[in-house]
C-alpha cells in the first residue's frame, strides 16, 4: 500500500529593494509531499533521524512529529544556517 503525507504552509517574505527601502511582501504557498511504500521503514528512519538530531545538540525531544518551524523554534541558536 502507498502512504502519502503532505504539508503546505504559506510563506511571507518582505522584499528589500536595491536602494535599501522595503518593497512589497512576497506571499506564496510552499508545498511538499512524501510518498512511501514502506510505512514502518519510513517511521523508523524518521524516528532515528529526529532522535539523533536532538541527541547531537543535547536537547530534549518534546513532540513525536516535528515540522520545520517547530524544530527551529526549539533548537534556536543550534539550528543550522546555510
QUIQUIZI-V945262 format. One line per field, one symbol per residue. ss: DSSP state (H for helix, E for strand, - for the rest). psi: psi as a letter, one per 40 degrees, with the letter a starting at -180 (. if undefined). A space follows every 10 residues. Layout:
ss->???
psi->???
//
This chain:
ss->--EEEEEEEE EEEEEE---- -EEEEEEEEE EEEEEE--HH HHHHHHHHHH HHHHHH---- -------HHH HHHHHHHH-- --
psi->ihhhiihgii ihhihhidee ihaihhhihh iiihhiegdd dddddddddd ddddddefih heidhiiddd dddddbeehi h.
//
